[in-house]
Amino acid sequence: MAIAVVVAKTEEMSRYQYYPTRNFADHLAKIKRWDPVGYERIIGVIDRVLDNPDDADGMMKGEHRGRYKKYVGRKDYRLIYYFCELCRKPNKKLTTVCDHCEKIEQSSVIFFEVYHKKDKSKLKPSGY
């Protein structure tokens, strides 16, 4: 009986919508072609982020200030993302995060960038 309750509660939990930027999708396609193992690991982390976007590994500084980062392994890739629920809280709207508030659902996670740790110096602001 207890197992059925846990399964029912898990199914009731809201899962966030995946919303990649064009830049993110382009980089992910390149990774899929050149590093299939890394790609699978990234997909696993994206899946975990969509379940719980609050579970970030830190906040970004510089050009991506205010956005969250999530590590894919210790030496590999990094994801930069933000979720709309935070942006839309009263008095918390961050106009620099995205320009498409009207087009994206409340329960969405926007993925801005995926990059390899060694390429951090090449990271540029992703146009949205």
Phi and psi restraints in degrees (value plus and minus 20) as a CYANA .aco file:
   2 ALA   PHI     -84.2   -44.2
   2 ALA   PSI     -55.4   -15.4
   3 ILE   PHI     -84.8   -44.8
   3 ILE   PSI     -60.4   -20.4
   4 ALA   PHI     -83.5   -43.5
   4 ALA   PSI     -57.4   -17.4
   5 VAL   PHI     -85.6   -45.6
   5 VAL   PSI     -63.8   -23.8
   6 VAL   PHI     -82.5   -42.5
   6 VAL   PSI     -63.9   -23.9
   7 VAL   PHI     -83.1   -43.1
   7 VAL   PSI     -63.1   -23.1
   8 ALA   PHI     -83.4   -43.4
   8 ALA   PSI     -61.8   -21.8
   9 LYS   PHI     -86.8   -46.8
   9 LYS   PSI     -58.0   -18.0
  10 THR   PHI     -83.6   -43.6
  10 THR   PSI     -60.9   -20.9
  11 GLU   PHI     -89.6   -49.6
  11 GLU   PSI     -47.8    -7.8
  12 GLU   PHI     -94.9   -54.9
  12 GLU   PSI     -45.4    -5.4
  13 MET   PHI     -82.2   -42.2
  13 MET   PSI     116.8   156.8
  14 SER   PHI     -98.0   -58.0
  14 SER   PSI     115.4   155.4
  15 ARG   PHI    -122.4   -82.4
  15 ARG   PSI     118.5   158.5
  16 TYR   PHI     -99.4   -59.4
  16 TYR   PSI     134.9   174.9
  17 GLN   PHI    -104.7   -64.7
  17 GLN   PSI     122.3   162.3
  18 TYR   PHI    -105.9   -65.9
  18 TYR   PSI     103.6   143.6
  19 TYR   PHI    -155.8  -115.8
  19 TYR   PSI      73.9   113.9
  20 PRO   PHI    -106.4   -66.4
  20 PRO   PSI     125.2   165.2
  21 THR   PHI     -97.1   -57.1
  21 THR   PSI     146.7   186.7
  22 ARG   PHI     -80.5   -40.5
  22 ARG   PSI     -62.1   -22.1
  23 ASN   PHI     -80.0   -40.0
  23 ASN   PSI     -65.5   -25.5
  24 PHE   PHI     -81.3   -41.3
  24 PHE   PSI     -68.2   -28.2
  25 ALA   PHI     -82.3   -42.3
  25 ALA   PSI     -60.0   -20.0
  26 ASP   PHI     -83.2   -43.2
  26 ASP   PSI     -66.0   -26.0
  27 HIS   PHI     -85.6   -45.6
  27 HIS   PSI     -58.6   -18.6
  28 LEU   PHI     -85.3   -45.3
  28 LEU   PSI     -57.3   -17.3
  29 ALA   PHI     -84.3   -44.3
  29 ALA   PSI     -59.6   -19.6
  30 LYS   PHI     -85.3   -45.3
  30 LYS   PSI     -61.6   -21.6
  31 ILE   PHI     -83.9   -43.9
  31 ILE   PSI     -60.6   -20.6
  32 LYS   PHI     -79.7   -39.7
  32 LYS   PSI     -58.4   -18.4
  33 ARG   PHI     -94.3   -54.3
  33 ARG   PSI     -61.6   -21.6
  34 TRP   PHI    -117.6   -77.6
  34 TRP   PSI     -41.2    -1.2
  35 ASP   PHI    -163.3  -123.3
  35 ASP   PSI      54.4    94.4
  36 PRO   PHI     -78.2   -38.2
  36 PRO   PSI     -55.4   -15.4
  37 VAL   PHI     -87.2   -47.2
  37 VAL   PSI     -65.1   -25.1
  38 GLY   PHI     -81.6   -41.6
  38 GLY   PSI     -58.8   -18.8
  39 TYR   PHI     -79.6   -39.6
  39 TYR   PSI     -66.2   -26.2
  40 GLU   PHI     -82.6   -42.6
  40 GLU   PSI     -57.5   -17.5
  41 ARG   PHI     -86.9   -46.9
  41 ARG   PSI     -59.8   -19.8
  42 ILE   PHI     -82.6   -42.6
  42 ILE   PSI     -64.3   -24.3
  43 ILE   PHI     -79.8   -39.8
  43 ILE   PSI     -59.9   -19.9
  44 GLY   PHI     -82.5   -42.5
  44 GLY   PSI     -60.8   -20.8
  45 VAL   PHI     -90.3   -50.3
  45 VAL   PSI     -59.8   -19.8
  46 ILE   PHI     -78.6   -38.6
  46 ILE   PSI     -62.3   -22.3
  47 ASP   PHI     -80.7   -40.7
  47 ASP   PSI     -62.1   -22.1
  48 ARG   PHI     -87.4   -47.4
  48 ARG   PSI     -58.3   -18.3
  49 VAL   PHI     -84.2   -44.2
  49 VAL   PSI     -60.3   -20.3
  50 LEU   PHI     -85.7   -45.7
  50 LEU   PSI     -46.8    -6.8
  51 ASP   PHI     -97.2   -57.2
  51 ASP   PSI     -55.8   -15.8
  52 ASN   PHI    -171.6  -131.6
  52 ASN   PSI      64.3   104.3
  53 PRO   PHI     -87.6   -47.6
  53 PRO   PSI     -36.9     3.1
  54 ASP   PHI     -88.5   -48.5
  54 ASP   PSI     -38.2     1.8
  55 ASP   PHI    -103.2   -63.2
  55 ASP   PSI      41.9    81.9
  56 ALA   PHI    -109.8   -69.8
  56 ALA   PSI     142.2   182.2
  57 ASP   PHI    -114.9   -74.9
  57 ASP   PSI     -15.8    24.2
  58 GLY   PHI     129.5   169.5
  58 GLY   PSI     158.4   198.4
  59 MET   PHI    -126.4   -86.4
  59 MET   PSI     127.7   167.7
  60 MET   PHI     -99.7   -59.7
  60 MET   PSI     136.3   176.3
  61 LYS   PHI    -141.3  -101.3
  61 LYS   PSI     150.4   190.4
  62 GLY   PHI      54.6    94.6
  62 GLY   PSI    -156.0  -116.0
  63 GLU   PHI     -80.3   -40.3
  63 GLU   PSI     -51.2   -11.2
  64 HIS   PHI    -124.1   -84.1
  64 HIS   PSI       7.1    47.1
  65 ARG   PHI     -74.4   -34.4
  65 ARG   PSI     115.3   155.3
  66 GLY   PHI      72.1   112.1
  66 GLY   PSI     -32.8     7.2
  67 ARG   PHI    -111.1   -71.1
  67 ARG   PSI     139.6   179.6
  68 TYR   PHI    -109.9   -69.9
  68 TYR   PSI     134.9   174.9
  69 LYS   PHI    -144.6  -104.6
  69 LYS   PSI     129.3   169.3
  70 LYS   PHI    -156.7  -116.7
  70 LYS   PSI     110.3   150.3
  71 TYR   PHI    -104.6   -64.6
  71 TYR   PSI     122.9   162.9
  72 VAL   PHI    -133.1   -93.1
  72 VAL   PSI      66.4   106.4
  73 GLY   PHI      61.2   101.2
  73 GLY   PSI     146.1   186.1
  74 ARG   PHI     -96.8   -56.8
  74 ARG   PSI     -51.6   -11.6
  75 LYS   PHI    -134.3   -94.3
  75 LYS   PSI     -15.1    24.9
  76 ASP   PHI    -127.9   -87.9
  76 ASP   PSI    -141.3  -101.3
  77 TYR   PHI    -109.8   -69.8
  77 TYR   PSI     141.2   181.2
  78 ARG   PHI    -148.6  -108.6
  78 ARG   PSI     123.0   163.0
  79 LEU   PHI    -133.0   -93.0
  79 LEU   PSI     119.5   159.5
  80 ILE   PHI    -135.8   -95.8
  80 ILE   PSI     106.3   146.3
  81 TYR   PHI    -170.3  -130.3
  81 TYR   PSI     151.3   191.3
  82 TYR   PHI    -174.1  -134.1
  82 TYR   PSI     133.6   173.6
  83 PHE   PHI    -140.7  -100.7
  83 PHE   PSI     120.3   160.3
  84 CYS   PHI     -81.0   -41.0
  84 CYS   PSI     -50.5   -10.5
  85 GLU   PHI     -76.4   -36.4
  85 GLU   PSI     -60.0   -20.0
  86 LEU   PHI     -90.3   -50.3
  86 LEU   PSI     -61.5   -21.5
  87 CYS   PHI     -84.7   -44.7
  87 CYS   PSI     -52.1   -12.1
  88 ARG   PHI    -113.8   -73.8
  88 ARG   PSI     -17.2    22.8
  89 LYS   PHI     -85.0   -45.0
  89 LYS   PSI     126.0   166.0
  90 PRO   PHI     -75.7   -35.7
  90 PRO   PSI     115.2   155.2
  91 ASN   PHI      44.5    84.5
  91 ASN   PSI      -5.4    34.6
  92 LYS   PHI    -142.4  -102.4
  92 LYS   PSI     -11.4    28.6
  93 LYS   PHI     -83.3   -43.3
  93 LYS   PSI     106.2   146.2
  94 LEU   PHI    -125.7   -85.7
  94 LEU   PSI      78.5   118.5
  95 THR   PHI     -88.5   -48.5
  95 THR   PSI     -37.1     2.9
  96 THR   PHI    -106.5   -66.5
  96 THR   PSI     -26.0    14.0
  97 VAL   PHI     -97.6   -57.6
  97 VAL   PSI     -67.9   -27.9
  98 CYS   PHI    -176.8  -136.8
  98 CYS   PSI     144.2   184.2
  99 ASP   PHI    -129.0   -89.0
  99 ASP   PSI     -14.0    26.0
 100 HIS   PHI    -139.9   -99.9
 100 HIS   PSI      18.7    58.7
 101 CYS   PHI     -76.4   -36.4
 101 CYS   PSI     -58.1   -18.1
 102 GLU   PHI     -91.4   -51.4
 102 GLU   PSI     -45.4    -5.4
 103 LYS   PHI    -111.5   -71.5
 103 LYS   PSI     -37.0     3.0
 104 ILE   PHI    -129.3   -89.3
 104 ILE   PSI     118.2   158.2
 105 GLU   PHI     -87.8   -47.8
 105 GLU   PSI     136.6   176.6
 106 GLN   PHI     -77.1   -37.1
 106 GLN   PSI     -58.3   -18.3
 107 SER   PHI    -114.6   -74.6
 107 SER   PSI      27.9    67.9
 108 SER   PHI    -134.6   -94.6
 108 SER   PSI     129.3   169.3
 109 VAL   PHI    -134.5   -94.5
 109 VAL   PSI     103.8   143.8
 110 ILE   PHI    -116.9   -76.9
 110 ILE   PSI     102.2   142.2
 111 PHE   PHI    -118.9   -78.9
 111 PHE   PSI      97.1   137.1
 112 PHE   PHI    -111.9   -71.9
 112 PHE   PSI     -58.8   -18.8
 113 GLU   PHI    -173.2  -133.2
 113 GLU   PSI     125.4   165.4
 114 VAL   PHI    -151.2  -111.2
 114 VAL   PSI     109.8   149.8
 115 TYR   PHI    -168.7  -128.7
 115 TYR   PSI     137.3   177.3
 116 HIS   PHI    -102.3   -62.3
 116 HIS   PSI     125.3   165.3
 117 LYS   PHI     -73.8   -33.8
 117 LYS   PSI     -58.2   -18.2
 118 LYS   PHI     -89.9   -49.9
 118 LYS   PSI     -35.5     4.5
 119 ASP   PHI    -119.7   -79.7
 119 ASP   PSI      -5.1    34.9
 120 LYS   PHI     -78.9   -38.9
 120 LYS   PSI     -55.6   -15.6
 121 SER   PHI     -88.2   -48.2
 121 SER   PSI     -40.7    -0.7
 122 LYS   PHI    -109.7   -69.7
 122 LYS   PSI     -23.0    17.0
 123 LEU   PHI     -86.1   -46.1
 123 LEU   PSI     106.9   146.9
 124 LYS   PHI    -140.5  -100.5
 124 LYS   PSI     140.9   180.9
 125 PRO   PHI     -81.4   -41.4
 125 PRO   PSI     113.7   153.7
 126 SER   PHI    -109.1   -69.1
 126 SER   PSI     101.5   141.5
 127 GLY   PHI     -87.7   -47.7
 127 GLY   PSI     118.1   158.1
